[in-house]
Amino acid sequence: MNTATDVSRGIEDLRESLGSDLTIAAHYYVSHEVKRWADEIGDSLQLARLAAEDSSAHHLVFCGVLFMGETAAILSGTQRNVYLPRADAGCPLADSATIDGVLSAWDGLDHRDRFLPITYVNSSAEIKAFCGERGGATCTSSSARQVFEAVEESGKRVFFMPDENLGHNTAVEMGIPEEEISRFNPDTLEFEGAGPGDARILLWGGSCPVHVEFSPEDVRAARNRGLRVAAHPECRRQVCAVSDEVGSTDHMVDVVSAGRNESWAIGSEINLVDYLQRQNPRRHIESLGAARACEDMHRITAMDLLATLESIASGDAVPVRVPTAIAEPARIALDRMLSIVEGRGLTP
């Protein structure tokens, strides 16, 4: 089965045979050839909520990278199996924070009782478990400010990992001055900027290789062509500071699709730009600067999806498994995020 037509026919037949026992979810960053088959398309928060919901579907095929599959498996519990079309699709940002490195930073804090560890969902299950065991939580780009504010309301300070730019942009949005922000350099294992004891927020020095490449010059060039600019908060602070809109993937989808007759440059992954253009065919939407793809998301193909569905149908599919000792505290960290987002506050 080699042609696109054969692959499409195979996916359609298997979707029909598996019926309501199957849900296919896809992140915005996977290609259109995969997203077109998805029952649900969303950003990290939307898809986390999907995984946490009760469902009659026993099989959830998650077209995304490893940390997303782990998160879905943790939140799904025993109610369904979660499968990844490409188990080798990882995330450089998530990989930037290893459990050994995080433990080194945490153990090196003289006043760590003042802090709660918060991790972006773009992190391993081990890092999520680390946060859950210490009273912390996860966050997404759309919920970062809510989670940070909930920590401050509890009388604690934030130790955030692994995306420095998301943390920095969120801190500035909250009005935290630069002199109260400290950065942990995972290469030197040292804190930079404010001393950890004086900082309101500690940031792990990791970044997304896609979003970090956009520049203020890209923004100025887009403006000179009459475009409005929407940037993801994983972009550098200098980019977000001069953009018209800054927000999560879902926020950008909402803003660009709001119906105003505006042309946009999108500071995010190219498959999101493609999705927005397809959803808004009469609007001009382009990438901010050079088009940039997430290499790991781009690995996932329709052929991979077909192979996964075939293995489910034959009973040979291997679901994502997270050891219980890691899954349970990681689930606590994820549940705390969902509690905050749903207005119930930072739960114990």
C-alpha positions in Angstrom: 0.0 0.0 0.0 2.0 2.9 -1.3 -0.2 5.5 -2.9 -1.9 8.3 -1.0 -5.2 6.9 -2.2 -4.5 3.5 -0.8 -3.4 5.0 2.5 -6.6 7.2 2.7 -8.8 4.2 1.9 -7.1 2.1 4.5 -7.5 4.7 7.2 -11.1 5.3 6.3 -11.9 1.6 6.4 -10.3 1.1 9.8 -12.0 4.1 11.3 -15.3 2.7 10.2 -14.6 -0.8 11.5 -13.3 0.5 14.9 -16.2 2.9 15.1 -17.0 4.6 18.4 -14.2 2.6 20.1 -11.7 4.9 18.5 -10.8 8.6 18.9 -8.0 10.2 16.8 -6.6 13.4 18.3 -4.0 15.6 16.6 -2.0 18.6 17.7 -2.1 21.7 15.5 1.6 21.2 14.6 1.2 17.9 12.8 0.8 18.0 9.0 -2.6 18.4 7.2 -2.3 14.9 5.8 -2.6 13.7 9.4 -4.9 16.3 10.9 -7.5 15.7 8.2 -8.3 12.4 9.9 -8.5 13.7 13.5 -11.7 13.7 15.5 -10.2 16.4 17.7 -7.6 19.0 16.8 -6.2 21.2 19.5 -3.4 22.7 21.6 -1.9 21.1 24.7 -4.6 22.2 27.1 -7.5 21.2 24.8 -6.0 17.8 24.2 -5.2 17.3 27.9 -8.8 18.0 28.8 -9.8 15.5 26.1 -7.7 12.8 27.6 -9.1 13.5 31.1 -12.7 13.2 30.0 -14.7 10.0 30.4 -15.1 8.4 27.0 -16.6 5.2 25.5 -13.7 5.1 23.1 -11.2 2.4 24.3 -8.5 3.5 21.9 -7.1 7.1 21.7 -4.6 7.6 18.9 -2.6 10.7 19.8 -0.9 12.3 16.8 1.7 14.2 18.7 5.1 13.9 20.3 6.2 11.7 23.3 5.4 14.0 26.2 1.9 14.5 24.8 1.3 10.7 24.6 2.6 10.3 28.1 0.3 13.1 29.4 -2.7 11.6 27.6 -1.9 8.1 29.0 -1.6 9.5 32.6 -4.8 11.4 32.3 -6.7 8.6 30.6 -5.8 6.2 33.4 -7.4 2.8 32.8 -10.4 4.0 30.9 -8.6 3.8 27.5 -5.3 3.0 25.8 -3.2 5.7 24.2 -1.1 5.1 21.1 1.5 7.2 19.4 1.9 6.8 15.6 5.6 7.7 16.1 7.2 6.7 19.4 10.5 8.4 18.2 8.9 11.8 17.9 10.3 13.7 20.9 10.7 17.3 21.9 14.1 19.1 22.3 12.5 21.6 24.7 11.2 18.7 26.9 14.6 17.0 26.7 16.4 20.1 27.9 15.2 19.4 31.5 16.5 16.1 32.7 15.4 14.8 36.1 19.1 14.8 37.3 19.5 18.4 36.2 16.3 19.5 37.9 17.2 17.7 41.1 20.6 19.5 41.0 18.9 22.9 40.7 16.3 22.2 43.3 18.7 20.7 45.8 21.0 23.7 45.3 18.3 26.2 46.5 19.0 27.5 49.9 15.4 28.5 50.4 13.5 26.0 48.4 10.7 25.9 51.0 9.7 29.3 49.5 9.1 27.8 46.0 6.8 25.5 44.2 8.0 23.7 41.1 5.9 24.3 38.0 6.5 22.5 34.8 5.3 23.3 31.3 3.5 20.3 29.9 6.3 20.1 27.3 8.3 18.0 29.8 8.8 14.4 30.6 6.5 12.4 32.9 9.4 12.3 35.4 9.6 16.1 35.6 5.8 16.2 36.1 6.1 13.7 38.9 8.8 15.8 40.5 6.4 18.7 40.6 3.5 16.7 41.8 5.5 15.2 44.7 6.5 18.7 45.9 3.2 20.5 45.8 3.6 21.9 42.3 1.7 21.7 39.1 1.9 21.6 35.3 0.8 24.4 33.0 0.2 25.0 29.3 1.0 28.2 27.4 -2.6 29.2 27.8 -2.8 28.5 31.6 0.7 29.7 32.7 -0.4 33.0 34.1 -3.3 31.4 36.0 -1.0 28.8 37.5 1.7 31.3 38.4 -0.8 33.6 40.1 -2.3 30.7 42.0 1.2 29.9 43.3 1.7 33.5 44.4 -1.7 33.5 46.1 -0.6 30.5 48.1 2.3 32.5 49.4 4.9 30.7 47.4 7.2 31.6 44.5 7.6 29.8 41.1 10.4 27.6 40.0 9.5 27.1 36.4 10.8 24.7 33.8 11.8 24.1 31.0 10.8 27.0 28.8 12.6 30.2 29.8 10.8 32.4 27.3 7.3 31.3 28.3 8.2 31.9 31.9 9.8 35.2 31.2 6.9 36.5 29.1 4.4 35.3 31.7 6.4 37.0 34.5 6.5 40.3 32.6 2.8 40.1 31.9 2.2 39.7 35.6 4.3 42.8 36.3 7.3 41.0 37.9 10.3 43.3 37.4 13.5 41.9 35.7 15.5 42.2 38.9 13.2 39.7 40.6 13.7 37.1 37.9 16.5 34.5 38.1 17.6 32.0 35.4 19.1 28.6 36.0 21.7 27.7 33.4 21.5 23.9 32.9 25.0 23.9 31.3 26.8 25.6 34.2 24.4 24.5 36.9 24.3 28.1 38.2 21.7 30.8 38.7 22.0 34.0 36.8 20.3 37.4 37.4 18.6 37.8 40.7 19.9 35.6 43.6 17.6 32.7 44.1 16.7 33.9 47.6 15.6 37.3 46.3 13.8 36.1 43.1 10.0 35.9 42.7 10.5 33.5 39.8 13.2 31.1 38.9 13.4 30.1 35.2 15.0 27.0 33.8 17.2 27.9 30.7 15.5 25.9 28.0 13.8 26.9 24.8 11.9 25.7 21.7 14.2 25.5 18.7 11.3 26.6 16.4 10.0 29.6 18.3 13.3 30.9 19.5 14.4 31.7 15.9 11.9 34.5 15.3 13.4 38.0 15.7 12.2 41.6 16.3 13.5 42.2 12.7 10.9 39.6 11.5 8.2 41.6 13.2 9.3 44.9 11.7 9.5 43.4 8.3 6.0 42.0 8.6 4.6 45.3 9.8 6.2 47.0 6.8 4.2 44.7 4.6 1.0 45.7 6.4 0.6 42.5 8.5 -0.5 42.2 12.0 1.7 39.8 14.1 0.7 37.1 16.5 3.5 35.4 18.4 3.6 32.4 20.7 4.9 33.0 24.2 7.7 30.5 23.6 9.2 33.3 21.4 11.9 35.5 22.9 10.7 38.4 25.0 12.0 40.9 22.4 9.7 39.4 19.9 6.6 39.2 22.1 7.2 42.8 23.3 6.6 44.2 19.8 3.9 41.8 18.5 0.2 42.7 18.2 -1.0 39.5 19.9 0.9 37.1 22.2 -0.8 33.9 23.2 -1.2 30.1 23.1 -1.8 28.2 19.9 -5.5 28.2 20.6 -5.5 31.9 21.3 -3.9 32.6 17.9 -6.5 30.4 16.2 -9.3 32.4 17.9 -7.8 35.8 17.2 -6.9 35.1 13.6 -10.3 33.5 12.9 -12.3 36.2 14.6 -13.7 37.5 11.3 -11.9 40.8 11.0 -10.4 41.4 7.5 -6.8 41.4 8.6 -3.6 39.9 7.2 -1.4 38.1 9.7 2.1 36.9 10.2 2.2 34.0 12.7 5.2 33.5 15.0 4.8 29.8 15.4 5.1 26.4 13.7 4.4 26.2 10.0 1.7 23.6 10.2 -0.3 25.9 12.4 0.1 28.6 9.7 -1.1 26.1 7.1 -4.1 25.2 9.3 -5.0 28.9 9.8 -4.8 29.5 6.0 -7.0 26.5 5.3 -9.5 27.6 7.9 -9.5 31.2 6.6 -9.1 30.8 2.8 -10.0 34.4 2.0 -7.5 35.9 4.4 -3.8 36.4 3.9 -1.8 34.4 6.6 1.9 33.7 6.4 4.8 32.7 8.6 6.6 35.3 10.6 10.0 35.3 8.9 11.3 32.0 7.5 8.8 29.1 7.7 9.8 26.8 10.6 8.6 23.3 11.1 8.8 21.2 14.3 10.9 18.3 12.9 9.5 15.8 15.4 5.9 16.6 14.7 6.6 16.6 11.0 7.8 13.0 11.2 4.3 11.8 11.8 2.7 10.8 8.5 -0.6 9.3 7.3 1.2 6.1 6.7 2.2 6.0 10.4 -1.4 6.6 11.4 -2.5 3.8 9.1 0.0 1.4 10.6 -1.2 2.3 14.1 -4.8 1.6 13.2 -3.8 -1.7 11.6 -2.0 -2.8 14.8 -5.0 -1.8 16.9 -7.3 -3.8 14.7 -5.0 -6.8 14.8 -4.5 -6.6 18.6 -0.8 -6.0 18.2 -0.7 -2.3 19.1 1.6 -1.3 22.1 0.0 1.5 24.1 2.0 4.2 25.9 2.9 3.1 29.4 4.1 5.3 32.3 5.2 3.4 35.4 2.8 3.8 38.3 5.4 5.4 40.6 5.8 8.2 38.0 2.2 8.3 36.7 0.6 8.9 40.1 2.5 12.0 41.2 2.5 13.3 37.6 -1.3 12.9 37.5 -1.5 15.0 40.7 0.5 17.8 39.0 -1.7 17.7 35.9 -4.9 17.6 38.0 -3.7 20.7 39.9 -3.4 22.5 36.6 -6.9 21.5 35.6 -8.2 22.5 39.0 -6.7 26.0 38.6 -8.0 26.4 35.0 -11.5 25.3 36.1 -11.5 27.9 38.9 -11.1 25.5 41.9 -7.7 26.9 42.8 -4.4 25.2 43.7 -5.4 22.0 45.4 -3.2 20.3 48.0 
